[in-house]
Amino acid sequence: MNSYQAMVTRSVDNTIRSQIESLQSGELAPGEVRIQAHYAGVNYKDCLSLHGAAKIITQFPRVAGIEVVGEVIESRSEQFLPGDRVLSHGFQRGIEVDGGFAELVQAPAAHLQAIPAGLSAEQVAILGVPGFTAAMALERFEELGLKPDSGLVAVSGAGGAVGRLAIHMLHRAGYRTAALTRKLGNEAALRALGASEVIDISQVIDSKRPIEKPQFAAAIDNVGGAVLSWMLRSLADGGLLASVGNASGNSFDGSVLPFIMRRAQMFGIVANAPWPQRRRLWDKLAGDWKPDFAALQPHVRFIGLNDLLAHAGRQLEGATSGRTVLRFGAAG
Ligand SMILES: NC(=O)c1ccc[n+]([C@@H]2O[C@H](COP(=O)([O-])OP(=O)(O)OC[C@H]3O[C@@H](n4cnc5c(N)ncnc54)[C@H](OP(=O)(O)O)[C@@H]3O)[C@@H](O)[C@H]2O)c1
């Protein structure tokens, strides 16, 4: 048995608390592998879990972290051998089963995939769930007929991880984007990532018009609430809206007008995708949709396990920006 460090989230007297603890690794079941974690992206949902700010974790104690990138060190599956570099996200990791905020992670081989050729482990970690989610939205848009000459694509929560990666990936794929943000101070950074326009959401969301000037061929919403309402009302004829996130809340006001006057289509994105789509999109992220990692570099921050709790608190307050990745000693 090996001892390892993990950020453990417990419910004590109905209060959620997270702290670093030393755990002992257990026996692997048939079909399982043990991973030495090198990176774990820090997602908004993980921050909610760590601070008990929403009911995400189903059973305590739990190691949060919906994604992990690392190296197989022990295997009871024929699919993976020690030394294989792998990634895993979703499949209730960090929610119903222990997740990525630990030096060692145990997982069924069925929840893992090899790091795609063309990406390093660090690059996979930088993309993680946010990059995969942006790729899901882009794939769906293109399935529904969106093309670079269709028009402007709006991205809300532009300063966050999904927002920045979506803007950059859309730009690389030839699309013009409008970044919607609360923080105009990020304008230069968002334009450097490829945003064609930057819109201060405080200037638009108080509008009470039943329908707005048609300006977006498509939109990715990471925020919900009044921002989602405004984007939906601002879609052009045949516009597409991908609902991804709820950083400002779950509900939104709306009417049927965007649907019956402009043929709007709105749909949800769930990153916990089935297998064929996972492999297909990770291959795209390693190929045609591979970001310019040098351009992403100023938008990515690496932290250690000791910094995780404080970082998560700041991310929930909206005081952070870009993509944050937990880096374990082995990868440092
Ligand atoms: N559907 C899925 O499978 C899936 C996958 C990944 C993420 N998500 C969800 O997508 C959302 C974004 O994720 P993320 O990783 O990008 O999170 P993030 O890095 O924390 O960024 C969220 C961004 O939303 C904006 N924001 C935050 N609070 C807001 C508020 N009260 N009002 C308006 N804007 C606000 C901010 O952008 P500005 O600073 O630019 O205003 C912030 O940077 C989260 O809700 C997350 O849970 C869903």
The ligand as an SDF file (V2000), in Angstrom:
LIG
                    3D

 48 52  0  0  0  0  0  0  0  0999 V2000
  -22.1400   21.7690  -19.6380 N   0  0  0  0  0  0  0  0  0  0  0  0
  -20.9450   21.2600  -19.3260 C   0  0  0  0  0  0  0  0  0  0  0  0
  -20.6420   20.0930  -19.5410 O   0  0  0  0  0  0  0  0  0  0  0  0
  -19.9210   22.2050  -18.7380 C   0  0  0  0  0  0  0  0  0  0  0  0
  -18.5580   21.9850  -18.9450 C   0  0  0  0  0  0  0  0  0  0  0  0
  -17.6520   22.9270  -18.4360 C   0  0  0  0  0  0  0  0  0  0  0  0
  -18.1210   24.0260  -17.7080 C   0  0  0  0  0  0  0  0  0  0  0  0
  -19.4610   24.1720  -17.5130 N   0  0  0  0  0  0  0  0  0  0  0  0
  -19.9920   25.3320  -16.8060 C   0  0  0  0  0  0  0  0  0  0  0  0
  -19.7110   26.4600  -17.5990 O   0  0  0  0  0  0  0  0  0  0  0  0
  -19.5210   27.6100  -16.7770 C   0  0  0  0  0  0  0  0  0  0  0  0
  -18.1740   28.2400  -17.1130 C   0  0  0  0  0  0  0  0  0  0  0  0
  -17.1500   27.3320  -16.7320 O   0  0  0  0  0  0  0  0  0  0  0  0
  -15.6510   27.8580  -16.6320 P   0  0  0  0  0  0  0  0  0  0  0  0
  -14.8030   26.6740  -16.3880 O   0  0  0  0  0  0  0  0  0  0  0  0
  -15.3550   28.7540  -17.7720 O   0  0  0  0  0  0  0  0  0  0  0  0
  -15.7660   28.7290  -15.2820 O   0  0  0  0  0  0  0  0  0  0  0  0
  -14.8360   29.9570  -14.8510 P   0  0  0  0  0  0  0  0  0  0  0  0
  -13.4610   29.7670  -15.3770 O   0  0  0  0  0  0  0  0  0  0  0  0
  -15.0240   30.1210  -13.3840 O   0  0  0  0  0  0  0  0  0  0  0  0
  -15.4500   31.2020  -15.6350 O   0  0  0  0  0  0  0  0  0  0  0  0
  -16.7660   31.6290  -15.4470 C   0  0  0  0  0  0  0  0  0  0  0  0
  -16.8880   33.0110  -16.0670 C   0  0  0  0  0  0  0  0  0  0  0  0
  -18.2660   33.3790  -16.0420 O   0  0  0  0  0  0  0  0  0  0  0  0
  -18.3890   34.7610  -15.7990 C   0  0  0  0  0  0  0  0  0  0  0  0
  -19.1750   34.9460  -14.5700 N   0  0  0  0  0  0  0  0  0  0  0  0
  -18.9520   34.4180  -13.3480 C   0  0  0  0  0  0  0  0  0  0  0  0
  -19.8870   34.8100  -12.4830 N   0  0  0  0  0  0  0  0  0  0  0  0
  -20.7330   35.6010  -13.1760 C   0  0  0  0  0  0  0  0  0  0  0  0
  -21.9040   36.3330  -12.8380 C   0  0  0  0  0  0  0  0  0  0  0  0
  -22.4070   36.2960  -11.5950 N   0  0  0  0  0  0  0  0  0  0  0  0
  -22.5120   37.0440  -13.7970 N   0  0  0  0  0  0  0  0  0  0  0  0
  -22.0230   37.0710  -15.0540 C   0  0  0  0  0  0  0  0  0  0  0  0
  -20.8920   36.4250  -15.4370 N   0  0  0  0  0  0  0  0  0  0  0  0
  -20.2790   35.6930  -14.5040 C   0  0  0  0  0  0  0  0  0  0  0  0
  -16.9960   35.3230  -15.6410 C   0  0  0  0  0  0  0  0  0  0  0  0
  -16.5900   35.8170  -16.9090 O   0  0  0  0  0  0  0  0  0  0  0  0
  -16.1740   37.3710  -17.0740 P   0  0  0  0  0  0  0  0  0  0  0  0
  -15.1540   37.6150  -15.9810 O   0  0  0  0  0  0  0  0  0  0  0  0
  -15.6190   37.4640  -18.4470 O   0  0  0  0  0  0  0  0  0  0  0  0
  -17.4140   38.1770  -16.8970 O   0  0  0  0  0  0  0  0  0  0  0  0
  -16.1700   34.1030  -15.2860 C   0  0  0  0  0  0  0  0  0  0  0  0
  -14.8340   34.2370  -15.6560 O   0  0  0  0  0  0  0  0  0  0  0  0
  -19.6550   27.1180  -15.3480 C   0  0  0  0  0  0  0  0  0  0  0  0
  -20.9830   27.3220  -14.9280 O   0  0  0  0  0  0  0  0  0  0  0  0
  -19.3600   25.6350  -15.4500 C   0  0  0  0  0  0  0  0  0  0  0  0
  -19.9220   24.8880  -14.4110 O   0  0  0  0  0  0  0  0  0  0  0  0
  -20.3650   23.2850  -18.0060 C   0  0  0  0  0  0  0  0  0  0  0  0
  1  2  1  0
  2  3  2  0
  2  4  1  0
  4  5  1  0
  4 48  2  0
  5  6  2  0
  6  7  1  0
  7  8  2  0
  8  9  1  0
  8 48  1  0
  9 10  1  0
  9 46  1  0
 10 11  1  0
 11 12  1  0
 11 44  1  0
 12 13  1  0
 13 14  1  0
 14 15  2  0
 14 16  1  0
 14 17  1  0
 17 18  1  0
 18 19  2  0
 18 20  1  0
 18 21  1  0
 21 22  1  0
 22 23  1  0
 23 24  1  0
 23 42  1  0
 24 25  1  0
 25 26  1  0
 25 36  1  0
 26 27  1  0
 26 35  1  0
 27 28  2  0
 28 29  1  0
 29 30  1  0
 29 35  2  0
 30 31  1  0
 30 32  2  0
 32 33  1  0
 33 34  2  0
 34 35  1  0
 36 37  1  0
 36 42  1  0
 37 38  1  0
 38 39  2  0
 38 40  1  0
 38 41  1  0
 42 43  1  0
 44 45  1  0
 44 46  1  0
 46 47  1  0
M  CHG  2   8   1  16  -1
M  END
$$$$
